[in-house]
Amino acid sequence: MPTDLEINRRDVLVGASTTAAVAALPTMAMAQTSSPSRAPDAPVVSAVSFTVNGEARRLDLDLRTTLLDALREHLQLTGSKKGCDHGQCGACTVMVDGRRVYSCLTLAVMNEGASITTIEGLGTPDSLHPMQAAFVKHDGYQCGYCTPGQICSAVAVLEEVKIGIPSHVTADLEAAPEANAAEMRERMSGNICRCGAYSNIVDAMSEVAGTRA
């Protein structure tokens, strides 16, 4: 057991340390008050340059910005639609260096130096792209929400067939694929039309391809 002397000594030491801590509180509080409050972490921004519909564009973007948001929110190219935002509906489809891409699933900074084509770059109301004209002729749309993505995908699909890229339904991988209905339906399966205009879309694509659906 500790002696009375040891207890008194301990009380004195504890009391002294407590007094010192209390005395230091105003100084610590003053230091905390005088130091500037730390701001939240700012987003990391990077310069991104690419060509959009034939025009060179440069943007300073948060690294987390998707290509879809860069097009819609920063360049005001609102033809590409945000549907599911998960790469499941295809409404946001654009062409990057000639290949169809879900723009909601690719970051803008990943497309540095790329050539991007949106529905606005395919044609104008006075001079429609052949695929746009075929969609109008064959009523390949109803509400029209998915139509920009459908048309961009359709243009890229016919180019895929033209250069010989096979699909899941291509029977002979050593022969050039044909632009038939089966190929078109398979390749366009990533573009959902909630209105159900699928058969008309195939008719429009077949006309542009110069084949029979």
C-alpha positions in Angstrom: 0.0 0.0 0.0 1.2 3.5 -0.7 2.2 5.6 2.3 0.6 8.9 3.2 3.7 10.6 1.9 3.4 8.9 -1.5 -0.3 9.7 -1.7 0.4 13.4 -0.9 3.2 13.4 -3.5 0.9 11.9 -6.2 -1.9 14.4 -5.4 0.6 17.2 -5.8 1.9 15.9 -9.1 -1.6 15.3 -10.5 -2.8 18.7 -9.3 0.2 20.4 -10.9 -0.3 18.6 -14.2 -4.1 19.5 -14.2 -3.3 23.1 -13.4 -0.8 23.2 -16.3 -3.4 21.6 -18.7 -6.1 24.1 -17.7 -3.6 27.0 -18.1 -2.8 25.8 -21.6 -6.5 25.7 -22.7 -6.8 29.4 -23.6 -3.6 29.2 -25.6 -4.8 26.1 -27.5 -8.2 27.7 -28.1 -6.6 30.9 -29.4 -4.4 28.9 -31.7 -7.4 27.0 -33.1 -9.4 30.2 -33.5 -6.5 32.1 -35.2 -5.7 29.3 -37.7 -7.8 29.4 -40.9 -10.5 26.8 -41.2 -9.7 24.1 -43.7 -11.7 24.2 -46.8 -13.2 21.1 -48.3 -11.2 19.3 -50.8 -11.6 21.0 -54.2 -12.2 18.8 -57.3 -9.2 18.0 -59.4 -9.6 19.8 -62.8 -7.8 19.0 -66.0 -7.8 20.6 -69.5 -9.3 18.3 -72.1 -9.1 18.8 -75.8 -11.0 16.9 -78.5 -12.8 17.5 -81.7 -16.6 17.5 -81.6 -18.6 17.5 -84.8 -15.5 18.7 -86.7 -14.8 21.6 -84.3 -11.8 21.7 -82.0 -13.0 22.1 -78.4 -11.0 22.6 -75.1 -12.6 22.3 -71.7 -11.4 22.5 -68.1 -13.2 19.7 -66.4 -13.5 17.9 -63.1 -11.8 14.5 -63.7 -15.0 12.8 -62.8 -17.0 14.4 -65.6 -18.5 11.9 -68.0 -18.3 12.5 -71.7 -22.1 12.8 -71.7 -22.1 15.6 -69.2 -19.3 17.3 -71.0 -21.3 17.3 -74.2 -24.6 18.3 -72.6 -23.7 20.6 -69.7 -20.5 22.2 -71.0 -21.0 22.2 -74.8 -24.8 22.5 -74.8 -25.1 19.5 -77.3 -28.2 18.1 -75.7 -29.1 15.7 -78.5 -27.4 12.9 -76.7 -29.8 11.9 -73.9 -29.2 10.7 -70.3 -31.5 7.7 -69.9 -30.4 5.1 -67.4 -26.9 6.6 -66.8 -25.7 3.0 -66.4 -24.9 2.1 -70.0 -28.0 -0.1 -70.3 -30.3 1.9 -72.6 -28.1 3.4 -75.3 -29.8 6.8 -75.4 -26.4 8.5 -74.8 -24.7 6.7 -77.7 -22.2 8.9 -79.7 -19.3 8.0 -82.0 -15.8 8.3 -80.8 -13.2 7.9 -83.6 -16.0 6.2 -85.6 -16.9 3.7 -82.9 -20.2 3.8 -81.0 -19.7 4.5 -77.3 -22.0 4.9 -74.3 -21.0 8.4 -73.4 -22.4 8.0 -69.9 -19.8 5.3 -69.1 -16.7 7.1 -70.4 -14.9 9.9 -68.7 -14.3 13.0 -70.8 -10.6 13.0 -69.9 -10.3 9.5 -71.4 -11.1 11.0 -74.8 -8.2 13.4 -75.1 -7.5 14.0 -78.8 -10.4 12.0 -80.0 -12.9 12.9 -82.7 -16.4 12.8 -81.4 -19.6 12.8 -83.4 -23.0 13.4 -81.9 -26.4 13.5 -83.5 -25.9 17.3 -84.1 -22.9 16.4 -86.2 -24.6 14.0 -88.6 -27.0 16.3 -90.3 -29.2 19.4 -90.1 -32.9 19.9 -90.5 -32.3 21.2 -94.0 -29.8 18.5 -94.9 -30.5 15.3 -93.1 -28.0 12.4 -92.9 -29.3 9.4 -94.9 -29.9 7.5 -91.7 -31.9 10.4 -90.2 -34.0 10.6 -93.4 -34.6 6.9 -93.3 -35.8 7.0 -89.7 -38.3 9.7 -90.7 -39.4 7.8 -93.7 -39.9 4.5 -91.9 -41.2 6.0 -88.6 -38.2 4.6 -86.7 -39.2 6.5 -83.6 -42.2 7.5 -81.6 -41.4 9.6 -78.5 -38.0 10.3 -80.0 -36.0 10.2 -76.7 -33.8 7.3 -77.7 -33.6 8.3 -81.4 -30.3 10.3 -81.3 -28.6 7.3 -79.7 -30.3 4.9 -82.1 -29.2 6.8 -85.2 -25.6 7.2 -84.0 -25.5 3.5 -83.2 -27.1 2.6 -86.5 -24.6 4.6 -88.5 -21.7 3.0 -86.6 -23.2 -0.5 -87.0 -23.3 -0.3 -90.8 -19.7 0.8 -90.7 -18.8 -2.2 -88.6 -20.4 -4.5 -91.1 -18.7 -2.7 -94.0 -15.2 -3.2 -92.5 -15.9 -6.8 -91.6 -16.3 -6.8 -87.8 -18.3 -9.9 -86.9 -21.0 -10.1 -84.3 -22.4 -12.9 -82.1 -24.7 -14.0 -84.9 -22.1 -14.0 -87.7 -22.2 -17.5 -89.0 -18.9 -17.6 -90.8 -16.1 -15.6 -89.1 -13.9 -15.9 -92.1 -16.4 -14.4 -94.4 -17.6 -10.8 -94.6 -20.7 -10.2 -92.5 -23.9 -9.2 -94.2 -26.1 -6.2 -93.4 -29.1 -8.4 -92.8 -31.9 -8.1 -90.3 -30.3 -10.7 -87.9 -27.0 -8.8 -87.8 -28.7 -5.4 -87.4 -31.0 -6.6 -84.5 -28.0 -8.2 -82.7 -25.8 -5.2 -83.1 -28.5 -2.8 -82.1 -29.6 -4.8 -79.1 -27.8 -2.4 -76.8 -30.1 0.5 -77.8 -33.5 0.2 -76.1 -36.6 1.7 -77.6 -39.3 1.8 -75.0 -41.9 2.6 -77.7 -41.1 -0.6 -79.5 -40.2 0.8 -83.0 -37.6 -1.9 -83.5 -38.9 -3.3 -86.8 -39.1 0.2 -88.3 -35.5 0.9 -87.2 -34.4 -2.3 -89.0 -36.3 -1.1 -92.1 -34.5 2.3 -92.0 -31.1 0.7 -91.6 -31.8 -1.7 -94.4 -32.7 1.1 -96.8 -29.4 2.9 -96.0 -27.5 -0.3 -96.3 -29.2 -1.1 -99.6 -30.5 -4.5 -98.4 -33.9 -6.0 -97.7 -35.0 -6.4 -94.1 
